[in-house]
Every structure is written in C-alpha cells, then in structure tokens.
Amino acid sequence: MRMTGVEQARPRVAPFAVPEQRGAASPGRPERSRGEHTHSEPPAPRVPVARTSVRGQVLEALRAALLSGELAPGEVYSAPVLGERFGVSATPVREAMQLLAREGAVEVVPNRGFRVAERSARELAELAEVRALIEVPVVLRLARAVPVGRWASLRGAAEETVAAAACGDVARYAEVDRAFHRALLGLGGNEELVRVADDLRRRIVWSACDLAVDAGEHVSLLDALESQDAASLHHVLDSHYDT
C-alpha cells in the first residue's frame, strides 16, 4: 500500500437520493412532507449508513508499511509528517501509532514520535516458541475432535495464502495468513484463544520468512488433517511452528 495520497482514509458517505414528488396534493387532503407517514401505512425501511474509521484505515496502512519495510526498523517517524503523507491530521496517526506501540511494533520516543521496533533473532525465536505452545496443542486436539469433512471449509483460506505468496505481497500475505489461522483455531470455539493467537501473529516479521514455504505448509496441514495422517501432521506442525 502506498503511503501517499491515501484517499480511502477519508470517510465518504454517498448522498441520499430523494425521490421526486409527483403530482399535486388532492383537494381536501393535507399535503405531507417528504418522508412523513401516517399510522395507516408502514414507515419506510431504514437504510444503514456505512461509517468508516479514519484511525482504523490509517492503522491498516501503517501495518502494511511496516510489513513492506517502507517504515524502516530503527527509524523515528513523527505523527505530523506521517499525517501529511496520508492526507490526514496528526491525530488519527498518533492514535494508530499508540495502538501499534501496545502491540510492540513501534515504541514511543518522547517529543520526537515513534521508532519502528527492531526485533532480534532471539526475540523472533521466543515469539515462535510462544505461538507453538499456544497453537500446536489446539490443532492436535482439533485433529481428534473435528469431523474430517469440515477441513474442506479451510481450503479457500489456504489457497489465498498461496496466491499472496506467489505475488510477493507481504502485507496481503500477513492478512490472509492471520485469516487462515483464525479460521483454523476458531473451530475449537475458544474466542479468547483466537484473539491472543491473532495478536501474536501481528508481530511476525514476514521479511525474514519464505512466504511460499509457509503457504505450502497450510495446504500440507489440511492434507494431513483430512487424511488423518498423524505422522504427517506432526511433521508439518514441527516445520510450520519451528518447534
């Protein structure tokens, strides 16, 4: 996602189409205002108005820039400068950066802005270990509990990761990878676990990963689950979570 001229960060609401009033009021019948109704006729159905969050769109754009390396590790960026690049005020940028700081993606530099986090090899290894401790036991439990026919519902999500990897779109890959793992873990019915695992996946540094290999393991994982091949399942999990 390009950082300049992010027009979608500005919410737009299409104007309502007001139907043209036809004909004059009948004699002896009071003229009603448009949109008014009587007790004898049902009110017009409500039309939902889509509301967008500038902060939310800026947050996703910042995440994409972090994943692509456009916001470089170790560099400090100020909210006003980033706001100019997005075409928004500094406020939604600052709010989005505060959320990223809580996720560990950036750190606050007083009176300067936000520094993009630099994660060491040890930090990445520890993160992979935590993900494995949370997700691997869940997948093994699901392999015993979920009907074989249900795994087919995850094929589409797995194929999306393969397509994103083939395009080399890191930001897109991060998004569809999280979607696949949310769907997988979601079969267990524990929403809190899904949320925690999803938050951890936001912290993956995809530039250090082979996307094609990672995506291929999603497909292999489903193959093992559908065939109920325990040996293959353990092999794929060991590789996918680096355990």
Contacts in CASP RR format, 6 or more apart in sequence:
PFRMAT RR
TARGET T0000
AUTHOR 0000-0000-0000
METHOD contacts of the structure
MODEL  1
MRMTGVEQARPRVAPFAVPEQRGAASPGRPERSRGEHTHSEPPAPRVPVA
RTSVRGQVLEALRAALLSGELAPGEVYSAPVLGERFGVSATPVREAMQLL
AREGAVEVVPNRGFRVAERSARELAELAEVRALIEVPVVLRLARAVPVGR
WASLRGAAEETVAAAACGDVARYAEVDRAFHRALLGLGGNEELVRVADDL
RRRIVWSACDLAVDAGEHVSLLDALESQDAASLHHVLDSHYDT
1 60 0 8 1.000
1 61 0 8 1.000
1 64 0 8 1.000
1 65 0 8 1.000
1 68 0 8 1.000
1 171 0 8 1.000
3 61 0 8 1.000
3 65 0 8 1.000
3 70 0 8 1.000
3 82 0 8 1.000
3 85 0 8 1.000
3 86 0 8 1.000
4 85 0 8 1.000
5 85 0 8 1.000
5 86 0 8 1.000
5 87 0 8 1.000
6 57 0 8 1.000
6 58 0 8 1.000
6 61 0 8 1.000
6 85 0 8 1.000
6 86 0 8 1.000
6 87 0 8 1.000
6 88 0 8 1.000
8 57 0 8 1.000
9 54 0 8 1.000
9 57 0 8 1.000
9 58 0 8 1.000
9 61 0 8 1.000
9 86 0 8 1.000
9 87 0 8 1.000
9 88 0 8 1.000
9 92 0 8 1.000
10 54 0 8 1.000
10 87 0 8 1.000
10 88 0 8 1.000
11 51 0 8 1.000
11 52 0 8 1.000
11 53 0 8 1.000
11 54 0 8 1.000
12 52 0 8 1.000
13 49 0 8 1.000
13 50 0 8 1.000
13 51 0 8 1.000
16 47 0 8 1.000
18 34 0 8 1.000
19 34 0 8 1.000
21 34 0 8 1.000
25 31 0 8 1.000
32 38 0 8 1.000
35 44 0 8 1.000
37 43 0 8 1.000
37 44 0 8 1.000
54 88 0 8 1.000
54 92 0 8 1.000
55 92 0 8 1.000
55 95 0 8 1.000
55 96 0 8 1.000
56 92 0 8 1.000
56 96 0 8 1.000
58 86 0 8 1.000
58 88 0 8 1.000
58 92 0 8 1.000
58 93 0 8 1.000
58 96 0 8 1.000
59 96 0 8 1.000
59 99 0 8 1.000
59 100 0 8 1.000
61 86 0 8 1.000
62 71 0 8 1.000
62 82 0 8 1.000
62 93 0 8 1.000
62 96 0 8 1.000
62 97 0 8 1.000
62 100 0 8 1.000
63 100 0 8 1.000
63 105 0 8 1.000
63 171 0 8 1.000
63 174 0 8 1.000
63 202 0 8 1.000
64 171 0 8 1.000
65 71 0 8 1.000
66 100 0 8 1.000
66 105 0 8 1.000
66 106 0 8 1.000
66 116 0 8 1.000
67 170 0 8 1.000
67 171 0 8 1.000
67 174 0 8 1.000
67 206 0 8 1.000
67 207 0 8 1.000
68 170 0 8 1.000
68 171 0 8 1.000
69 207 0 8 1.000
71 77 0 8 1.000
71 116 0 8 1.000
72 116 0 8 1.000
73 116 0 8 1.000
73 117 0 8 1.000
73 118 0 8 1.000
73 119 0 8 1.000
74 115 0 8 1.000
74 116 0 8 1.000
74 117 0 8 1.000
74 118 0 8 1.000
75 115 0 8 1.000
75 116 0 8 1.000
76 109 0 8 1.000
76 112 0 8 1.000
76 113 0 8 1.000
76 114 0 8 1.000
76 115 0 8 1.000
77 113 0 8 1.000
77 114 0 8 1.000
77 115 0 8 1.000
77 116 0 8 1.000
78 90 0 8 1.000
78 112 0 8 1.000
78 113 0 8 1.000
78 114 0 8 1.000
79 90 0 8 1.000
79 91 0 8 1.000
79 93 0 8 1.000
79 94 0 8 1.000
79 97 0 8 1.000
79 113 0 8 1.000
79 114 0 8 1.000
80 90 0 8 1.000
80 93 0 8 1.000
82 90 0 8 1.000
82 93 0 8 1.000
82 97 0 8 1.000
83 89 0 8 1.000
83 90 0 8 1.000
83 93 0 8 1.000
86 93 0 8 1.000
97 106 0 8 1.000
97 108 0 8 1.000
97 113 0 8 1.000
97 114 0 8 1.000
98 108 0 8 1.000
100 106 0 8 1.000
100 114 0 8 1.000
101 107 0 8 1.000
101 108 0 8 1.000
101 114 0 8 1.000
103 199 0 8 1.000
103 202 0 8 1.000
103 203 0 8 1.000
104 117 0 8 1.000
104 203 0 8 1.000
105 116 0 8 1.000
105 117 0 8 1.000
105 202 0 8 1.000
105 203 0 8 1.000
106 114 0 8 1.000
106 115 0 8 1.000
106 116 0 8 1.000
106 117 0 8 1.000
107 114 0 8 1.000
107 115 0 8 1.000
107 117 0 8 1.000
108 114 0 8 1.000
109 115 0 8 1.000
119 127 0 8 1.000
119 203 0 8 1.000
119 205 0 8 1.000
124 205 0 8 1.000
124 208 0 8 1.000
125 242 0 8 1.000
127 200 0 8 1.000
127 203 0 8 1.000
127 204 0 8 1.000
128 241 0 8 1.000
128 242 0 8 1.000
129 243 0 8 1.000
130 200 0 8 1.000
131 197 0 8 1.000
131 200 0 8 1.000
131 201 0 8 1.000
131 241 0 8 1.000
132 241 0 8 1.000
132 242 0 8 1.000
132 243 0 8 1.000
134 193 0 8 1.000
134 196 0 8 1.000
134 197 0 8 1.000
134 200 0 8 1.000
135 181 0 8 1.000
135 185 0 8 1.000
135 197 0 8 1.000
135 241 0 8 1.000
136 237 0 8 1.000
136 241 0 8 1.000
136 243 0 8 1.000
138 185 0 8 1.000
138 188 0 8 1.000
138 190 0 8 1.000
138 193 0 8 1.000
139 184 0 8 1.000
139 185 0 8 1.000
139 221 0 8 1.000
139 233 0 8 1.000
139 237 0 8 1.000
140 233 0 8 1.000
140 237 0 8 1.000
141 188 0 8 1.000
142 184 0 8 1.000
142 187 0 8 1.000
142 188 0 8 1.000
142 225 0 8 1.000
143 225 0 8 1.000
143 228 0 8 1.000
143 230 0 8 1.000
143 233 0 8 1.000
145 188 0 8 1.000
146 187 0 8 1.000
146 188 0 8 1.000
146 225 0 8 1.000
148 225 0 8 1.000
148 226 0 8 1.000
148 228 0 8 1.000
149 226 0 8 1.000
150 187 0 8 1.000
151 222 0 8 1.000
151 225 0 8 1.000
151 226 0 8 1.000
152 226 0 8 1.000
153 183 0 8 1.000
154 180 0 8 1.000
154 183 0 8 1.000
154 184 0 8 1.000
154 222 0 8 1.000
155 222 0 8 1.000
157 176 0 8 1.000
157 179 0 8 1.000
157 180 0 8 1.000
157 183 0 8 1.000
157 218 0 8 1.000
158 180 0 8 1.000
158 215 0 8 1.000
158 216 0 8 1.000
158 218 0 8 1.000
158 219 0 8 1.000
158 221 0 8 1.000
158 222 0 8 1.000
159 219 0 8 1.000
160 176 0 8 1.000
160 179 0 8 1.000
160 180 0 8 1.000
161 173 0 8 1.000
161 176 0 8 1.000
161 177 0 8 1.000
161 180 0 8 1.000
161 214 0 8 1.000
161 215 0 8 1.000
161 216 0 8 1.000
161 218 0 8 1.000
162 212 0 8 1.000
162 215 0 8 1.000
162 216 0 8 1.000
162 218 0 8 1.000
162 219 0 8 1.000
164 172 0 8 1.000
164 173 0 8 1.000
164 175 0 8 1.000
164 176 0 8 1.000
164 177 0 8 1.000
164 211 0 8 1.000
164 215 0 8 1.000
165 173 0 8 1.000
165 211 0 8 1.000
165 212 0 8 1.000
165 214 0 8 1.000
165 215 0 8 1.000
165 216 0 8 1.000
166 212 0 8 1.000
168 211 0 8 1.000
170 206 0 8 1.000
170 207 0 8 1.000
170 211 0 8 1.000
173 206 0 8 1.000
173 211 0 8 1.000
173 215 0 8 1.000
174 201 0 8 1.000
174 202 0 8 1.000
174 204 0 8 1.000
174 206 0 8 1.000
177 201 0 8 1.000
177 214 0 8 1.000
177 215 0 8 1.000
177 218 0 8 1.000
178 198 0 8 1.000
178 201 0 8 1.000
178 202 0 8 1.000
180 218 0 8 1.000
181 197 0 8 1.000
181 198 0 8 1.000
181 201 0 8 1.000
182 194 0 8 1.000
182 197 0 8 1.000
182 198 0 8 1.000
185 193 0 8 1.000
185 194 0 8 1.000
185 197 0 8 1.000
186 194 0 8 1.000
214 240 0 8 1.000
217 236 0 8 1.000
217 239 0 8 1.000
217 240 0 8 1.000
218 240 0 8 1.000
220 232 0 8 1.000
220 236 0 8 1.000
221 233 0 8 1.000
221 236 0 8 1.000
221 237 0 8 1.000
221 240 0 8 1.000
223 229 0 8 1.000
223 232 0 8 1.000
224 232 0 8 1.000
224 233 0 8 1.000
224 235 0 8 1.000
224 236 0 8 1.000
225 233 0 8 1.000
237 243 0 8 1.000
END
